[in-house]
Amino acid sequence: MAYPEPLERLIEAFERFPGVGRRTAERLAFHALRDAKARALPEVLERAVRETRLCSECSNVTLGDPCPLCSDGRRDASTICVVEQPRDVEALERAGVYRGRYHVLMGALNPAEGSDEGSLTIPRLVARVRAGAVAEVILATDPDAEGEATALAVLEALERAGLAPRVTRLARGLPAGSAIEYLHRGILEDALDGRRPVGRPAGRGRGASA
């Protein structure tokens, strides 16, 4: 028996979210139907879309442009910490271990989920480095396969543009396969203090065979 058409459309809408399959989408849809509080979701979603935007400098989600972090003259503008998602900025800010600027890529390289280099904000980062006195770019993508591929894509984009800031990666003290947003202050502080210069992996130089 097929679901009523409005319910089916709601399920399909939930399925569009990353990592949400059919069964999870069905559970979310039925929860929305039976929970009175969940019925406020359309209004909340519409307001979030209407009132938030991406910062024109760092691409973080914000109400005003530029965002409060980019507007803070006390922060070190010569250092840019590159993260995957706005939640990674929140994690680093909660830890209080970093006082430079950020750049949010709004995702990581994951072709299986439709995220390629063109869907990331790498060109904005290249423009920032080209325009400003940026001495260091810290690659703070997650220490998993997607994060490593994303970090390499950023490095290659800076090289193609002929830019040569110091590029570092968070220390390997980060647990493999973990996500920045779930790490506590001590781990993040050690990772920032122990960051290392980044170079192209062996065999990945220009002209190297695939």
C-alpha positions in Angstrom: 0.0 0.0 0.0 1.5 3.4 -1.0 1.6 6.3 1.4 -0.6 9.3 0.7 1.0 11.6 -1.7 1.8 14.5 0.8 3.4 12.0 3.2 5.4 10.4 0.4 6.7 13.9 -0.6 7.7 14.6 3.0 9.6 11.3 3.2 11.4 12.1 -0.1 12.3 15.5 1.3 14.0 13.9 4.4 15.8 11.5 2.1 17.6 14.3 0.5 19.6 15.0 3.7 23.1 13.5 3.7 23.2 10.1 5.4 19.4 9.7 5.6 18.1 6.6 3.9 14.5 5.6 3.2 13.8 4.0 6.6 15.2 6.9 8.6 13.3 9.3 6.4 10.1 7.4 7.2 10.7 7.5 10.9 11.4 11.3 10.7 8.2 11.9 8.7 6.0 9.9 11.1 7.6 11.7 14.0 6.8 15.0 12.4 3.1 14.0 11.9 2.5 12.9 15.5 4.6 15.4 17.4 2.9 18.8 17.7 6.2 20.6 18.3 7.7 19.2 15.1 4.9 20.9 13.1 6.8 24.2 13.7 9.6 22.8 11.5 8.5 24.5 8.3 8.4 27.9 10.0 11.7 27.4 11.7 13.3 26.2 8.5 11.9 29.0 6.4 13.2 31.6 8.9 16.7 30.0 9.0 16.9 30.1 5.2 15.6 33.7 5.1 17.7 35.2 7.8 21.1 33.5 7.6 23.7 33.8 5.0 27.3 32.9 4.3 29.9 35.4 5.4 31.5 37.0 2.3 34.9 36.6 3.9 35.1 33.2 5.7 31.9 31.5 4.3 30.7 30.7 7.9 26.9 30.9 8.5 26.0 34.3 10.0 23.2 36.8 10.5 25.3 39.8 9.5 28.0 40.2 6.9 30.9 40.0 7.7 30.4 37.6 10.6 31.4 38.5 14.2 34.7 36.6 13.9 35.8 38.3 10.8 34.8 41.7 12.2 36.8 41.1 15.4 40.0 43.2 15.0 41.6 41.4 17.9 41.9 38.2 15.9 45.1 37.4 14.0 44.3 38.0 10.3 47.6 36.5 9.1 46.5 33.0 10.0 43.5 31.2 8.4 42.2 27.9 9.8 40.4 25.9 7.1 37.6 23.7 8.4 34.9 21.7 6.7 31.7 22.9 8.4 30.4 25.7 10.6 30.2 23.3 13.5 34.0 22.9 13.4 34.3 26.6 14.0 32.0 26.3 17.0 34.1 23.4 18.4 37.4 25.4 18.1 35.8 28.5 19.6 34.3 26.5 22.6 37.8 25.1 23.2 39.3 28.6 23.2 42.6 27.4 21.7 42.7 29.5 18.5 42.7 33.2 17.9 43.2 33.6 14.2 40.6 33.7 11.4 38.7 30.9 9.8 37.6 29.7 6.4 34.7 27.3 6.1 34.6 25.0 3.1 31.0 24.0 3.6 31.7 20.3 3.1 34.4 17.8 2.2 35.3 15.9 -1.0 32.8 13.0 -1.1 31.8 12.1 -4.7 29.4 9.4 -3.4 27.3 12.2 -1.8 27.7 14.6 -4.7 30.3 16.8 -3.1 33.2 17.6 -5.4 35.8 20.4 -5.5 33.3 22.7 -7.3 30.8 22.5 -4.5 33.4 23.8 -1.9 34.4 27.3 -1.2 38.1 26.7 -2.2 38.0 29.6 -4.7 37.0 32.1 -2.0 39.9 30.9 0.1 42.4 31.3 -2.8 41.0 34.9 -3.3 41.5 35.7 0.4 45.1 34.5 0.4 45.8 36.4 -2.7 44.3 39.6 -1.4 45.5 39.6 2.1 48.7 39.3 4.1 48.2 35.7 5.0 51.3 34.1 6.5 49.8 30.6 7.4 47.0 28.4 6.3 46.1 25.7 8.8 44.3 22.7 7.2 41.9 21.5 10.0 39.8 19.1 7.9 38.7 15.9 9.6 41.4 13.2 9.9 39.6 10.7 7.7 39.8 9.8 4.0 37.5 12.6 2.9 39.3 15.2 5.1 42.7 14.2 3.8 41.5 14.4 0.1 40.0 17.8 0.9 43.2 19.1 2.5 45.2 18.0 -0.6 42.7 19.8 -2.9 43.2 23.0 -0.9 46.9 22.7 -1.1 46.8 22.0 -4.8 44.5 25.0 -5.4 47.0 27.3 -3.6 49.9 26.0 -5.6 48.0 26.4 -8.9 47.4 30.0 -8.0 51.1 30.5 -7.3 50.5 31.4 -3.7 53.1 30.3 -1.1 51.9 30.9 2.5 53.0 28.5 5.1 50.6 25.5 4.9 50.3 23.3 8.0 48.1 20.4 9.0 46.8 19.6 12.5 49.0 17.2 14.4 48.5 13.5 14.0 47.5 13.3 17.7 43.9 13.6 16.4 42.2 10.2 16.6 42.0 8.6 13.1 38.5 8.7 11.7 37.3 11.3 14.2 35.5 14.6 13.6 36.7 18.0 14.8 33.4 18.8 16.3 33.5 16.0 18.8 37.1 16.6 20.1 37.7 18.2 23.5 39.9 21.2 24.3 43.0 19.3 25.2 43.1 17.3 21.9 42.4 20.4 19.8 45.0 22.5 21.7 47.7 19.8 21.2 46.7 19.4 17.5 47.1 23.1 16.9 50.4 23.4 18.9 51.8 20.4 17.0 50.7 21.3 13.5 53.2 20.5 10.8 54.1 21.9 7.4 52.3 20.3 4.5 53.8 19.2 1.2 52.6 17.2 -1.8 52.7 13.5 -1.1 55.4 11.5 -2.9 54.3 10.7 -6.4 51.8 13.5 -6.6 54.1 16.2 -8.0 53.3 18.0 -11.2 53.9 15.7 -14.1 53.9 12.6 -12.0 52.1 9.6 -13.6 48.8 8.6 -12.1 
